[in-house]
C-alpha cells in the first residue's frame, strides 16, 4: 500500500500507480507507515490534496 499525493482537478487524470504519466517520485518518509508517491501536476501548481489509495 502506498500513499499517493495527487494534484486536485488536474488537467489530466492521474493513475494511482507509480507508472502514472506524470512520472511520480516515490519517497520513503520515516514518520509515515508506508511510502509516499508524489505526483506532478500538469500545470505545475502546488499540491492541493493528499489521498491514500490501495494499490
Ligand atoms: Zn500522476
mmCIF file of the protein (N, C-alpha, C, O) and its ligand, coordinates in Angstrom:
data_MODEL
# 
_entry.id   MODEL 
# 
loop_
_entity.id 
_entity.type 
_entity.pdbx_number_of_molecules 
1 polymer     1 
2 non-polymer 1 
# 
_entity_poly.entity_id                      1 
_entity_poly.type                           'polypeptide(L)' 
_entity_poly.nstd_linkage                   no 
_entity_poly.nstd_monomer                   no 
_entity_poly.pdbx_seq_one_letter_code       
;(UNK)(UNK)(UNK)(UNK)(UNK)(UNK)(UNK)(UNK)(UNK)(UNK)(UNK)(UNK)(UNK)(UNK)(UNK)(UNK)
(UNK)(UNK)(UNK)(UNK)(UNK)(UNK)(UNK)(UNK)(UNK)(UNK)(UNK)(UNK)(UNK)(UNK)(UNK)(UNK)
(UNK)(UNK)(UNK)(UNK)(UNK)(UNK)(UNK)(UNK)(UNK)(UNK)(UNK)(UNK)(UNK)(UNK)(UNK)(UNK)
(UNK)(UNK)(UNK)(UNK)(UNK)(UNK)(UNK)
;
_entity_poly.pdbx_seq_one_letter_code_can   XXXXXXXXXXXXXXXXXXXXXXXXXXXXXXXXXXXXXXXXXXXXXXXXXXXXXXX 
_entity_poly.pdbx_strand_id                 A 
# 
loop_
_entity_poly_seq.entity_id 
_entity_poly_seq.num 
_entity_poly_seq.mon_id 
_entity_poly_seq.hetero 
1 1  UNK n 
1 2  UNK n 
1 3  UNK n 
1 4  UNK n 
1 5  UNK n 
1 6  UNK n 
1 7  UNK n 
1 8  UNK n 
1 9  UNK n 
1 10 UNK n 
1 11 UNK n 
1 12 UNK n 
1 13 UNK n 
1 14 UNK n 
1 15 UNK n 
1 16 UNK n 
1 17 UNK n 
1 18 UNK n 
1 19 UNK n 
1 20 UNK n 
1 21 UNK n 
1 22 UNK n 
1 23 UNK n 
1 24 UNK n 
1 25 UNK n 
1 26 UNK n 
1 27 UNK n 
1 28 UNK n 
1 29 UNK n 
1 30 UNK n 
1 31 UNK n 
1 32 UNK n 
1 33 UNK n 
1 34 UNK n 
1 35 UNK n 
1 36 UNK n 
1 37 UNK n 
1 38 UNK n 
1 39 UNK n 
1 40 UNK n 
1 41 UNK n 
1 42 UNK n 
1 43 UNK n 
1 44 UNK n 
1 45 UNK n 
1 46 UNK n 
1 47 UNK n 
1 48 UNK n 
1 49 UNK n 
1 50 UNK n 
1 51 UNK n 
1 52 UNK n 
1 53 UNK n 
1 54 UNK n 
1 55 UNK n 
# 
loop_
_struct_asym.id 
_struct_asym.entity_id 
A 1 
B 2 
# 
loop_
_chem_comp.id 
_chem_comp.type 
_chem_comp.mon_nstd_flag 
UNK 'L-peptide linking' . 
ZN  non-polymer         . 
# 
_pdbx_entity_nonpoly.entity_id   2 
_pdbx_entity_nonpoly.name        ? 
_pdbx_entity_nonpoly.comp_id     ZN 
# 
_pdbx_nonpoly_scheme.asym_id         B 
_pdbx_nonpoly_scheme.entity_id       2 
_pdbx_nonpoly_scheme.mon_id          ZN 
_pdbx_nonpoly_scheme.ndb_seq_num     1 
_pdbx_nonpoly_scheme.pdb_seq_num     101 
_pdbx_nonpoly_scheme.auth_seq_num    101 
_pdbx_nonpoly_scheme.pdb_mon_id      ZN 
_pdbx_nonpoly_scheme.auth_mon_id     ZN 
_pdbx_nonpoly_scheme.pdb_strand_id   A 
_pdbx_nonpoly_scheme.pdb_ins_code    . 
# 
loop_
_atom_site.group_PDB 
_atom_site.id 
_atom_site.type_symbol 
_atom_site.label_atom_id 
_atom_site.label_alt_id 
_atom_site.label_comp_id 
_atom_site.label_asym_id 
_atom_site.label_entity_id 
_atom_site.label_seq_id 
_atom_site.pdbx_PDB_ins_code 
_atom_site.Cartn_x 
_atom_site.Cartn_y 
_atom_site.Cartn_z 
_atom_site.occupancy 
_atom_site.B_iso_or_equiv 
_atom_site.pdbx_formal_charge 
_atom_site.auth_seq_id 
_atom_site.auth_comp_id 
_atom_site.auth_asym_id 
_atom_site.auth_atom_id 
_atom_site.pdbx_PDB_model_num 
ATOM   1   N  N  . UNK A 1 1  ? 0.845  -1.199 0.000   1.00 0.00 ? 1   UNK A N  1 
ATOM   2   C  CA . UNK A 1 1  ? 0.000  0.000  0.000   1.00 0.00 ? 1   UNK A CA 1 
ATOM   3   C  C  . UNK A 1 1  ? 0.880  1.249  0.000   1.00 0.00 ? 1   UNK A C  1 
ATOM   4   O  O  . UNK A 1 1  ? 1.865  1.332  0.734   1.00 0.00 ? 1   UNK A O  1 
ATOM   5   N  N  . UNK A 1 2  ? 0.517  2.190  -0.813  1.00 0.00 ? 2   UNK A N  1 
ATOM   6   C  CA . UNK A 1 2  ? 1.295  3.416  -0.964  1.00 0.00 ? 2   UNK A CA 1 
ATOM   7   C  C  . UNK A 1 2  ? 0.365  4.616  -0.907  1.00 0.00 ? 2   UNK A C  1 
ATOM   8   O  O  . UNK A 1 2  ? -0.736 4.585  -1.457  1.00 0.00 ? 2   UNK A O  1 
ATOM   9   N  N  . UNK A 1 3  ? 0.815  5.682  -0.235  1.00 0.00 ? 3   UNK A N  1 
ATOM   10  C  CA . UNK A 1 3  ? 0.082  6.931  -0.275  1.00 0.00 ? 3   UNK A CA 1 
ATOM   11  C  C  . UNK A 1 3  ? 0.378  7.632  -1.588  1.00 0.00 ? 3   UNK A C  1 
ATOM   12  O  O  . UNK A 1 3  ? 1.514  7.639  -2.062  1.00 0.00 ? 3   UNK A O  1 
ATOM   13  N  N  . UNK A 1 4  ? -0.661 8.225  -2.171  1.00 0.00 ? 4   UNK A N  1 
ATOM   14  C  CA . UNK A 1 4  ? -0.455 8.998  -3.385  1.00 0.00 ? 4   UNK A CA 1 
ATOM   15  C  C  . UNK A 1 4  ? -0.845 10.443 -3.130  1.00 0.00 ? 4   UNK A C  1 
ATOM   16  O  O  . UNK A 1 4  ? -1.948 10.735 -2.669  1.00 0.00 ? 4   UNK A O  1 
ATOM   17  N  N  . UNK A 1 5  ? 0.081  11.343 -3.439  1.00 0.00 ? 5   UNK A N  1 
ATOM   18  C  CA . UNK A 1 5  ? -0.207 12.773 -3.358  1.00 0.00 ? 5   UNK A CA 1 
ATOM   19  C  C  . UNK A 1 5  ? -0.462 13.240 -4.779  1.00 0.00 ? 5   UNK A C  1 
ATOM   20  O  O  . UNK A 1 5  ? 0.439  13.276 -5.616  1.00 0.00 ? 5   UNK A O  1 
ATOM   21  N  N  . UNK A 1 6  ? -1.725 13.601 -5.031  1.00 0.00 ? 6   UNK A N  1 
ATOM   22  C  CA . UNK A 1 6  ? -2.163 13.885 -6.395  1.00 0.00 ? 6   UNK A CA 1 
ATOM   23  C  C  . UNK A 1 6  ? -2.744 15.292 -6.456  1.00 0.00 ? 6   UNK A C  1 
ATOM   24  O  O  . UNK A 1 6  ? -3.520 15.662 -5.575  1.00 0.00 ? 6   UNK A O  1 
ATOM   25  N  N  . UNK A 1 7  ? -2.400 16.085 -7.460  1.00 0.00 ? 7   UNK A N  1 
ATOM   26  C  CA . UNK A 1 7  ? -2.997 17.420 -7.609  1.00 0.00 ? 7   UNK A CA 1 
ATOM   27  C  C  . UNK A 1 7  ? -4.508 17.312 -7.841  1.00 0.00 ? 7   UNK A C  1 
ATOM   28  O  O  . UNK A 1 7  ? -4.978 16.455 -8.589  1.00 0.00 ? 7   UNK A O  1 
ATOM   29  N  N  . UNK A 1 8  ? -5.246 18.197 -7.185  1.00 0.00 ? 8   UNK A N  1 
ATOM   30  C  CA . UNK A 1 8  ? -6.702 18.185 -7.303  1.00 0.00 ? 8   UNK A CA 1 
ATOM   31  C  C  . UNK A 1 8  ? -7.124 18.829 -8.628  1.00 0.00 ? 8   UNK A C  1 
ATOM   32  O  O  . UNK A 1 8  ? -6.621 19.886 -9.009  1.00 0.00 ? 8   UNK A O  1 
ATOM   33  N  N  . UNK A 1 9  ? -8.036 18.186 -9.304  1.00 0.00 ? 9   UNK A N  1 
ATOM   34  C  CA . UNK A 1 9  ? -8.578 18.709 -10.563 1.00 0.00 ? 9   UNK A CA 1 
ATOM   35  C  C  . UNK A 1 9  ? -7.491 19.064 -11.571 1.00 0.00 ? 9   UNK A C  1 
ATOM   36  O  O  . UNK A 1 9  ? -7.516 20.133 -12.181 1.00 0.00 ? 9   UNK A O  1 
ATOM   37  N  N  . UNK A 1 10 ? -6.554 18.169 -11.733 1.00 0.00 ? 10  UNK A N  1 
ATOM   38  C  CA . UNK A 1 10 ? -5.502 18.429 -12.706 1.00 0.00 ? 10  UNK A CA 1 
ATOM   39  C  C  . UNK A 1 10 ? -6.077 18.327 -14.116 1.00 0.00 ? 10  UNK A C  1 
ATOM   40  O  O  . UNK A 1 10 ? -7.176 17.813 -14.322 1.00 0.00 ? 10  UNK A O  1 
ATOM   41  N  N  . UNK A 1 11 ? -5.309 18.827 -15.077 1.00 0.00 ? 11  UNK A N  1 
ATOM   42  C  CA . UNK A 1 11 ? -5.780 18.854 -16.461 1.00 0.00 ? 11  UNK A CA 1 
ATOM   43  C  C  . UNK A 1 11 ? -5.946 17.447 -17.037 1.00 0.00 ? 11  UNK A C  1 
ATOM   44  O  O  . UNK A 1 11 ? -6.711 17.223 -17.975 1.00 0.00 ? 11  UNK A O  1 
ATOM   45  N  N  . UNK A 1 12 ? -5.220 16.528 -16.458 1.00 0.00 ? 12  UNK A N  1 
ATOM   46  C  CA . UNK A 1 12 ? -5.301 15.153 -16.913 1.00 0.00 ? 12  UNK A CA 1 
ATOM   47  C  C  . UNK A 1 12 ? -5.400 14.253 -15.692 1.00 0.00 ? 12  UNK A C  1 
ATOM   48  O  O  . UNK A 1 12 ? -4.708 14.489 -14.702 1.00 0.00 ? 12  UNK A O  1 
ATOM   49  N  N  . UNK A 1 13 ? -6.225 13.247 -15.735 1.00 0.00 ? 13  UNK A N  1 
ATOM   50  C  CA . UNK A 1 13 ? -6.418 12.375 -14.581 1.00 0.00 ? 13  UNK A CA 1 
ATOM   51  C  C  . UNK A 1 13 ? -5.187 11.527 -14.312 1.00 0.00 ? 13  UNK A C  1 
ATOM   52  O  O  . UNK A 1 13 ? -4.495 11.081 -15.228 1.00 0.00 ? 13  UNK A O  1 
ATOM   53  N  N  . UNK A 1 14 ? -4.937 11.318 -13.026 1.00 0.00 ? 14  UNK A N  1 
ATOM   54  C  CA . UNK A 1 14 ? -3.788 10.515 -12.632 1.00 0.00 ? 14  UNK A CA 1 
ATOM   55  C  C  . UNK A 1 14 ? -4.211 9.087  -12.338 1.00 0.00 ? 14  UNK A C  1 
ATOM   56  O  O  . UNK A 1 14 ? -5.329 8.811  -11.904 1.00 0.00 ? 14  UNK A O  1 
ATOM   57  N  N  . UNK A 1 15 ? -3.281 8.209  -12.592 1.00 0.00 ? 15  UNK A N  1 
ATOM   58  C  CA . UNK A 1 15 ? -3.458 6.823  -12.191 1.00 0.00 ? 15  UNK A CA 1 
ATOM   59  C  C  . UNK A 1 15 ? -2.792 6.651  -10.844 1.00 0.00 ? 15  UNK A C  1 
ATOM   60  O  O  . UNK A 1 15 ? -1.675 7.126  -10.642 1.00 0.00 ? 15  UNK A O  1 
ATOM   61  N  N  . UNK A 1 16 ? -3.456 5.980  -9.918  1.00 0.00 ? 16  UNK A N  1 
ATOM   62  C  CA . UNK A 1 16 ? -2.864 5.779  -8.597  1.00 0.00 ? 16  UNK A CA 1 
ATOM   63  C  C  . UNK A 1 16 ? -1.857 4.644  -8.669  1.00 0.00 ? 16  UNK A C  1 
ATOM   64  O  O  . UNK A 1 16 ? -2.047 3.559  -8.119  1.00 0.00 ? 16  UNK A O  1 
ATOM   65  N  N  . UNK A 1 17 ? -0.785 4.947  -9.369  1.00 0.00 ? 17  UNK A N  1 
ATOM   66  C  CA . UNK A 1 17 ? 0.252  3.956  -9.616  1.00 0.00 ? 17  UNK A CA 1 
ATOM   67  C  C  . UNK A 1 17 ? 1.564  4.686  -9.854  1.00 0.00 ? 17  UNK A C  1 
ATOM   68  O  O  . UNK A 1 17 ? 1.580  5.845  -10.267 1.00 0.00 ? 17  UNK A O  1 
ATOM   69  N  N  . UNK A 1 18 ? 2.647  4.003  -9.592  1.00 0.00 ? 18  UNK A N  1 
ATOM   70  C  CA . UNK A 1 18 ? 3.952  4.593  -9.880  1.00 0.00 ? 18  UNK A CA 1 
ATOM   71  C  C  . UNK A 1 18 ? 4.205  4.679  -11.374 1.00 0.00 ? 18  UNK A C  1 
ATOM   72  O  O  . UNK A 1 18 ? 5.169  5.313  -11.804 1.00 0.00 ? 18  UNK A O  1 
ATOM   73  N  N  . UNK A 1 19 ? 3.363  4.056  -12.162 1.00 0.00 ? 19  UNK A N  1 
ATOM   74  C  CA . UNK A 1 19 ? 3.509  4.083  -13.611 1.00 0.00 ? 19  UNK A CA 1 
ATOM   75  C  C  . UNK A 1 19 ? 2.666  5.186  -14.239 1.00 0.00 ? 19  UNK A C  1 
ATOM   76  O  O  . UNK A 1 19 ? 2.422  5.170  -15.445 1.00 0.00 ? 19  UNK A O  1 
ATOM   77  N  N  . UNK A 1 20 ? 2.220  6.144  -13.428 1.00 0.00 ? 20  UNK A N  1 
ATOM   78  C  CA . UNK A 1 20 ? 1.403  7.251  -13.930 1.00 0.00 ? 20  UNK A CA 1 
ATOM   79  C  C  . UNK A 1 20 ? 2.166  8.059  -14.977 1.00 0.00 ? 20  UNK A C  1 
ATOM   80  O  O  . UNK A 1 20 ? 3.397  8.047  -15.003 1.00 0.00 ? 20  UNK A O  1 
ATOM   81  N  N  . UNK A 1 21 ? 1.432  8.759  -15.837 1.00 0.00 ? 21  UNK A N  1 
ATOM   82  C  CA . UNK A 1 21 ? 2.043  9.551  -16.919 1.00 0.00 ? 21  UNK A CA 1 
ATOM   83  C  C  . UNK A 1 21 ? 2.951  10.659 -16.409 1.00 0.00 ? 21  UNK A C  1 
ATOM   84  O  O  . UNK A 1 21 ? 3.863  11.083 -17.120 1.00 0.00 ? 21  UNK A O  1 
ATOM   85  N  N  . UNK A 1 22 ? 2.719  11.139 -15.183 1.00 0.00 ? 22  UNK A N  1 
ATOM   86  C  CA . UNK A 1 22 ? 3.486  12.271 -14.654 1.00 0.00 ? 22  UNK A CA 1 
ATOM   87  C  C  . UNK A 1 22 ? 4.824  11.850 -14.059 1.00 0.00 ? 22  UNK A C  1 
ATOM   88  O  O  . UNK A 1 22 ? 5.579  12.690 -13.570 1.00 0.00 ? 22  UNK A O  1 
ATOM   89  N  N  . UNK A 1 23 ? 5.117  10.573 -14.097 1.00 0.00 ? 23  UNK A N  1 
ATOM   90  C  CA . UNK A 1 23 ? 6.368  10.044 -13.537 1.00 0.00 ? 23  UNK A CA 1 
ATOM   91  C  C  . UNK A 1 23 ? 6.551  10.473 -12.075 1.00 0.00 ? 23  UNK A C  1 
ATOM   92  O  O  . UNK A 1 23 ? 7.483  11.212 -11.758 1.00 0.00 ? 23  UNK A O  1 
ATOM   93  N  N  . UNK A 1 24 ? 5.682  10.019 -11.204 1.00 0.00 ? 24  UNK A N  1 
ATOM   94  C  CA . UNK A 1 24 ? 5.731  10.426 -9.799  1.00 0.00 ? 24  UNK A CA 1 
ATOM   95  C  C  . UNK A 1 24 ? 6.993  9.935  -9.091  1.00 0.00 ? 24  UNK A C  1 
ATOM   96  O  O  . UNK A 1 24 ? 7.595  8.928  -9.463  1.00 0.00 ? 24  UNK A O  1 
ATOM   97  N  N  . UNK A 1 25 ? 7.358  10.672 -8.077  1.00 0.00 ? 25  UNK A N  1 
ATOM   98  C  CA . UNK A 1 25 ? 8.509  10.283 -7.259  1.00 0.00 ? 25  UNK A CA 1 
ATOM   99  C  C  . UNK A 1 25 ? 8.016  9.539  -6.030  1.00 0.00 ? 25  UNK A C  1 
ATOM   100 O  O  . UNK A 1 25 ? 7.047  9.946  -5.389  1.00 0.00 ? 25  UNK A O  1 
ATOM   101 N  N  . UNK A 1 26 ? 8.690  8.448  -5.710  1.00 0.00 ? 26  UNK A N  1 
ATOM   102 C  CA . UNK A 1 26 ? 8.336  7.674  -4.520  1.00 0.00 ? 26  UNK A CA 1 
ATOM   103 C  C  . UNK A 1 26 ? 9.336  7.996  -3.418  1.00 0.00 ? 26  UNK A C  1 
ATOM   104 O  O  . UNK A 1 26 ? 10.548 7.892  -3.607  1.00 0.00 ? 26  UNK A O  1 
ATOM   105 N  N  . UNK A 1 27 ? 8.806  8.387  -2.271  1.00 0.00 ? 27  UNK A N  1 
ATOM   106 C  CA . UNK A 1 27 ? 9.643  8.743  -1.136  1.00 0.00 ? 27  UNK A CA 1 
ATOM   107 C  C  . UNK A 1 27 ? 9.389  7.792  0.019   1.00 0.00 ? 27  UNK A C  1 
ATOM   108 O  O  . UNK A 1 27 ? 8.254  7.390  0.277   1.00 0.00 ? 27  UNK A O  1 
ATOM   109 N  N  . UNK A 1 28 ? 10.445 7.447  0.694   1.00 0.00 ? 28  UNK A N  1 
ATOM   110 C  CA . UNK A 1 28 ? 10.320 6.704  1.939   1.00 0.00 ? 28  UNK A CA 1 
ATOM   111 C  C  . UNK A 1 28 ? 10.359 7.697  3.084   1.00 0.00 ? 28  UNK A C  1 
ATOM   112 O  O  . UNK A 1 28 ? 11.434 8.103  3.524   1.00 0.00 ? 28  UNK A O  1 
ATOM   113 N  N  . UNK A 1 29 ? 9.200  8.084  3.564   1.00 0.00 ? 29  UNK A N  1 
ATOM   114 C  CA . UNK A 1 29 ? 9.138  9.045  4.656   1.00 0.00 ? 29  UNK A CA 1 
ATOM   115 C  C  . UNK A 1 29 ? 9.238  8.297  5.973   1.00 0.00 ? 29  UNK A C  1 
ATOM   116 O  O  . UNK A 1 29 ? 8.424  7.413  6.243   1.00 0.00 ? 29  UNK A O  1 
ATOM   117 N  N  . UNK A 1 30 ? 10.224 8.636  6.798   1.00 0.00 ? 30  UNK A N  1 
ATOM   118 C  CA . UNK A 1 30 ? 10.461 7.863  8.031   1.00 0.00 ? 30  UNK A CA 1 
ATOM   119 C  C  . UNK A 1 30 ? 9.329  7.952  9.046   1.00 0.00 ? 30  UNK A C  1 
ATOM   120 O  O  . UNK A 1 30 ? 9.175  7.047  9.866   1.00 0.00 ? 30  UNK A O  1 
ATOM   121 N  N  . UNK A 1 31 ? 8.540  9.008  9.013   1.00 0.00 ? 31  UNK A N  1 
ATOM   122 C  CA . UNK A 1 31 ? 7.479  9.151  10.002  1.00 0.00 ? 31  UNK A CA 1 
ATOM   123 C  C  . UNK A 1 31 ? 6.130  8.665  9.475   1.00 0.00 ? 31  UNK A C  1 
ATOM   124 O  O  . UNK A 1 31 ? 5.109  8.835  10.140  1.00 0.00 ? 31  UNK A O  1 
ATOM   125 N  N  . UNK A 1 32 ? 6.120  8.062  8.283   1.00 0.00 ? 32  UNK A N  1 
ATOM   126 C  CA . UNK A 1 32 ? 4.890  7.503  7.741   1.00 0.00 ? 32  UNK A CA 1 
ATOM   127 C  C  . UNK A 1 32 ? 5.041  5.994  7.739   1.00 0.00 ? 32  UNK A C  1 
ATOM   128 O  O  . UNK A 1 32 ? 6.153  5.467  7.689   1.00 0.00 ? 32  UNK A O  1 
ATOM   129 N  N  . UNK A 1 33 ? 3.925  5.315  7.795   1.00 0.00 ? 33  UNK A N  1 
ATOM   130 C  CA . UNK A 1 33 ? 3.988  3.857  7.854   1.00 0.00 ? 33  UNK A CA 1 
ATOM   131 C  C  . UNK A 1 33 ? 4.137  3.233  6.465   1.00 0.00 ? 33  UNK A C  1 
ATOM   132 O  O  . UNK A 1 33 ? 4.320  2.022  6.340   1.00 0.00 ? 33  UNK A O  1 
ATOM   133 N  N  . UNK A 1 34 ? 4.059  4.047  5.444   1.00 0.00 ? 34  UNK A N  1 
ATOM   134 C  CA . UNK A 1 34 ? 4.141  3.497  4.087   1.00 0.00 ? 34  UNK A CA 1 
ATOM   135 C  C  . UNK A 1 34 ? 4.754  4.537  3.163   1.00 0.00 ? 34  UNK A C  1 
ATOM   136 O  O  . UNK A 1 34 ? 4.741  5.728  3.475   1.00 0.00 ? 34  UNK A O  1 
ATOM   137 N  N  . UNK A 1 35 ? 5.283  4.105  2.042   1.00 0.00 ? 35  UNK A N  1 
ATOM   138 C  CA . UNK A 1 35 ? 5.909  5.050  1.116   1.00 0.00 ? 35  UNK A CA 1 
ATOM   139 C  C  . UNK A 1 35 ? 4.902  6.034  0.529   1.00 0.00 ? 35  UNK A C  1 
ATOM   140 O  O  . UNK A 1 35 ? 3.706  5.752  0.461   1.00 0.00 ? 35  UNK A O  1 
ATOM   141 N  N  . UNK A 1 36 ? 5.402  7.180  0.111   1.00 0.00 ? 36  UNK A N  1 
ATOM   142 C  CA . UNK A 1 36 ? 4.563  8.232  -0.444  1.00 0.00 ? 36  UNK A CA 1 
ATOM   143 C  C  . UNK A 1 36 ? 4.933  8.429  -1.909  1.00 0.00 ? 36  UNK A C  1 
ATOM   144 O  O  . UNK A 1 36 ? 6.101  8.621  -2.246  1.00 0.00 ? 36  UNK A O  1 
ATOM   145 N  N  . UNK A 1 37 ? 3.946  8.379  -2.753  1.00 0.00 ? 37  UNK A N  1 
ATOM   146 C  CA . UNK A 1 37 ? 4.153  8.568  -4.179  1.00 0.00 ? 37  UNK A CA 1 
ATOM   147 C  C  . UNK A 1 37 ? 3.642  9.967  -4.544  1.00 0.00 ? 37  UNK A C  1 
ATOM   148 O  O  . UNK A 1 37 ? 2.437  10.217 -4.540  1.00 0.00 ? 37  UNK A O  1 
ATOM   149 N  N  . UNK A 1 38 ? 4.563  10.863 -4.854  1.00 0.00 ? 38  UNK A N  1 
ATOM   150 C  CA . UNK A 1 38 ? 4.204  12.259 -5.117  1.00 0.00 ? 38  UNK A CA 1 
ATOM   151 C  C  . UNK A 1 38 ? 4.075  12.474 -6.615  1.00 0.00 ? 38  UNK A C  1 
ATOM   152 O  O  . UNK A 1 38 ? 5.045  12.342 -7.362  1.00 0.00 ? 38  UNK A O  1 
ATOM   153 N  N  . UNK A 1 39 ? 2.865  12.807 -7.041  1.00 0.00 ? 39  UNK A N  1 
ATOM   154 C  CA . UNK A 1 39 ? 2.609  13.032 -8.462  1.00 0.00 ? 39  UNK A CA 1 
ATOM   155 C  C  . UNK A 1 39 ? 2.890  14.473 -8.844  1.00 0.00 ? 39  UNK A C  1 
ATOM   156 O  O  . UNK A 1 39 ? 2.822  15.380 -8.015  1.00 0.00 ? 39  UNK A O  1 
ATOM   157 N  N  . UNK A 1 40 ? 3.202  14.662 -10.095 1.00 0.00 ? 40  UNK A N  1 
ATOM   158 C  CA . UNK A 1 40 ? 3.488  16.000 -10.624 1.00 0.00 ? 40  UNK A CA 1 
ATOM   159 C  C  . UNK A 1 40 ? 2.264  16.532 -11.347 1.00 0.00 ? 40  UNK A C  1 
ATOM   160 O  O  . UNK A 1 40 ? 1.668  15.832 -12.166 1.00 0.00 ? 40  UNK A O  1 
ATOM   161 N  N  . UNK A 1 41 ? 1.887  17.766 -11.049 1.00 0.00 ? 41  UNK A N  1 
ATOM   162 C  CA . UNK A 1 41 ? 0.729  18.348 -11.714 1.00 0.00 ? 41  UNK A CA 1 
ATOM   163 C  C  . UNK A 1 41 ? 1.093  18.765 -13.136 1.00 0.00 ? 41  UNK A C  1 
ATOM   164 O  O  . UNK A 1 41 ? 2.223  19.170 -13.409 1.00 0.00 ? 41  UNK A O  1 
ATOM   165 N  N  . UNK A 1 42 ? 0.133  18.661 -14.020 1.00 0.00 ? 42  UNK A N  1 
ATOM   166 C  CA . UNK A 1 42 ? 0.375  19.013 -15.416 1.00 0.00 ? 42  UNK A CA 1 
ATOM   167 C  C  . UNK A 1 42 ? 0.636  20.506 -15.557 1.00 0.00 ? 42  UNK A C  1 
ATOM   168 O  O  . UNK A 1 42 ? 1.412  20.917 -16.420 1.00 0.00 ? 42  UNK A O  1 
ATOM   169 N  N  . UNK A 1 43 ? 0.004  21.317 -14.728 1.00 0.00 ? 43  UNK A N  1 
ATOM   170 C  CA . UNK A 1 43 ? 0.195  22.764 -14.834 1.00 0.00 ? 43  UNK A CA 1 
ATOM   171 C  C  . UNK A 1 43 ? 1.175  23.310 -13.793 1.00 0.00 ? 43  UNK A C  1 
ATOM   172 O  O  . UNK A 1 43 ? 1.315  24.523 -13.632 1.00 0.00 ? 43  UNK A O  1 
ATOM   173 N  N  . UNK A 1 44 ? 1.847  22.399 -13.094 1.00 0.00 ? 44  UNK A N  1 
ATOM   174 C  CA . UNK A 1 44 ? 2.943  22.769 -12.197 1.00 0.00 ? 44  UNK A CA 1 
ATOM   175 C  C  . UNK A 1 44 ? 2.544  23.599 -10.982 1.00 0.00 ? 44  UNK A C  1 
ATOM   176 O  O  . UNK A 1 44 ? 3.400  24.264 -10.400 1.00 0.00 ? 44  UNK A O  1 
ATOM   177 N  N  . UNK A 1 45 ? 1.286  23.584 -10.584 1.00 0.00 ? 45  UNK A N  1 
ATOM   178 C  CA . UNK A 1 45 ? 0.924  24.353 -9.407  1.00 0.00 ? 45  UNK A CA 1 
ATOM   179 C  C  . UNK A 1 45 ? 1.152  23.523 -8.146  1.00 0.00 ? 45  UNK A C  1 
ATOM   180 O  O  . UNK A 1 45 ? 1.570  22.367 -8.208  1.00 0.00 ? 45  UNK A O  1 
ATOM   181 N  N  . UNK A 1 46 ? 0.868  24.138 -7.012  1.00 0.00 ? 46  UNK A N  1 
ATOM   182 C  CA . UNK A 1 46 ? 1.099  23.460 -5.744  1.00 0.00 ? 46  UNK A CA 1 
ATOM   183 C  C  . UNK A 1 46 ? 0.136  22.295 -5.573  1.00 0.00 ? 46  UNK A C  1 
ATOM   184 O  O  . UNK A 1 46 ? -0.956 22.269 -6.141  1.00 0.00 ? 46  UNK A O  1 
ATOM   185 N  N  . UNK A 1 47 ? 0.571  21.347 -4.783  1.00 0.00 ? 47  UNK A N  1 
ATOM   186 C  CA . UNK A 1 47 ? -0.300 20.225 -4.489  1.00 0.00 ? 47  UNK A CA 1 
ATOM   187 C  C  . UNK A 1 47 ? -1.417 20.672 -3.558  1.00 0.00 ? 47  UNK A C  1 
ATOM   188 O  O  . UNK A 1 47 ? -1.180 21.438 -2.623  1.00 0.00 ? 47  UNK A O  1 
ATOM   189 N  N  . UNK A 1 48 ? -2.608 20.208 -3.804  1.00 0.00 ? 48  UNK A N  1 
ATOM   190 C  CA . UNK A 1 48 ? -3.740 20.673 -3.031  1.00 0.00 ? 48  UNK A CA 1 
ATOM   191 C  C  . UNK A 1 48 ? -4.485 19.550 -2.325  1.00 0.00 ? 48  UNK A C  1 
ATOM   192 O  O  . UNK A 1 48 ? -5.416 19.814 -1.565  1.00 0.00 ? 48  UNK A O  1 
ATOM   193 N  N  . UNK A 1 49 ? -4.103 18.335 -2.556  1.00 0.00 ? 49  UNK A N  1 
ATOM   194 C  CA . UNK A 1 49 ? -4.836 17.251 -1.917  1.00 0.00 ? 49  UNK A CA 1 
ATOM   195 C  C  . UNK A 1 49 ? -3.908 16.071 -1.686  1.00 0.00 ? 49  UNK A C  1 
ATOM   196 O  O  . UNK A 1 49 ? -2.974 15.837 -2.454  1.00 0.00 ? 49  UNK A O  1 
ATOM   197 N  N  . UNK A 1 50 ? -4.174 15.340 -0.633  1.00 0.00 ? 50  UNK A N  1 
ATOM   198 C  CA . UNK A 1 50 ? -3.455 14.095 -0.395  1.00 0.00 ? 50  UNK A CA 1 
ATOM   199 C  C  . UNK A 1 50 ? -4.474 12.987 -0.262  1.00 0.00 ? 50  UNK A C  1 
ATOM   200 O  O  . UNK A 1 50 ? -5.484 13.126 0.428   1.00 0.00 ? 50  UNK A O  1 
ATOM   201 N  N  . UNK A 1 51 ? -4.197 11.899 -0.924  1.00 0.00 ? 51  UNK A N  1 
ATOM   202 C  CA . UNK A 1 51 ? -5.122 10.779 -0.871  1.00 0.00 ? 51  UNK A CA 1 
ATOM   203 C  C  . UNK A 1 51 ? -4.360 9.488  -0.685  1.00 0.00 ? 51  UNK A C  1 
ATOM   204 O  O  . UNK A 1 51 ? -3.279 9.298  -1.242  1.00 0.00 ? 51  UNK A O  1 
ATOM   205 N  N  . UNK A 1 52 ? -4.925 8.621  0.090   1.00 0.00 ? 52  UNK A N  1 
ATOM   206 C  CA . UNK A 1 52 ? -4.354 7.293  0.245   1.00 0.00 ? 52  UNK A CA 1 
ATOM   207 C  C  . UNK A 1 52 ? -5.169 6.299  -0.559  1.00 0.00 ? 52  UNK A C  1 
ATOM   208 O  O  . UNK A 1 52 ? -6.391 6.231  -0.426  1.00 0.00 ? 52  UNK A O  1 
ATOM   209 N  N  . UNK A 1 53 ? -4.495 5.537  -1.385  1.00 0.00 ? 53  UNK A N  1 
ATOM   210 C  CA . UNK A 1 53 ? -5.196 4.558  -2.201  1.00 0.00 ? 53  UNK A CA 1 
ATOM   211 C  C  . UNK A 1 53 ? -4.508 3.210  -2.080  1.00 0.00 ? 53  UNK A C  1 
ATOM   212 O  O  . UNK A 1 53 ? -3.287 3.127  -1.948  1.00 0.00 ? 53  UNK A O  1 
ATOM   213 N  N  . UNK A 1 54 ? -5.290 2.186  -2.125  1.00 0.00 ? 54  UNK A N  1 
ATOM   214 C  CA . UNK A 1 54 ? -4.731 0.843  -2.085  1.00 0.00 ? 54  UNK A CA 1 
ATOM   215 C  C  . UNK A 1 54 ? -4.312 0.458  -3.495  1.00 0.00 ? 54  UNK A C  1 
ATOM   216 O  O  . UNK A 1 54 ? -5.085 0.589  -4.444  1.00 0.00 ? 54  UNK A O  1 
ATOM   217 N  N  . UNK A 1 55 ? -3.086 -0.017 -3.618  1.00 0.00 ? 55  UNK A N  1 
ATOM   218 C  CA . UNK A 1 55 ? -2.622 -0.436 -4.921  1.00 0.00 ? 55  UNK A CA 1 
ATOM   219 C  C  . UNK A 1 55 ? -2.920 -1.894 -5.156  1.00 0.00 ? 55  UNK A C  1 
ATOM   220 O  O  . UNK A 1 55 ? -2.595 -2.427 -6.217  1.00 0.00 ? 55  UNK A O  1 
HETATM 221 ZN ZN . ZN  B 2 .  ? 0.340  11.188 -11.667 1.00 0.00 ? 101 ZN  A ZN 1 
# 
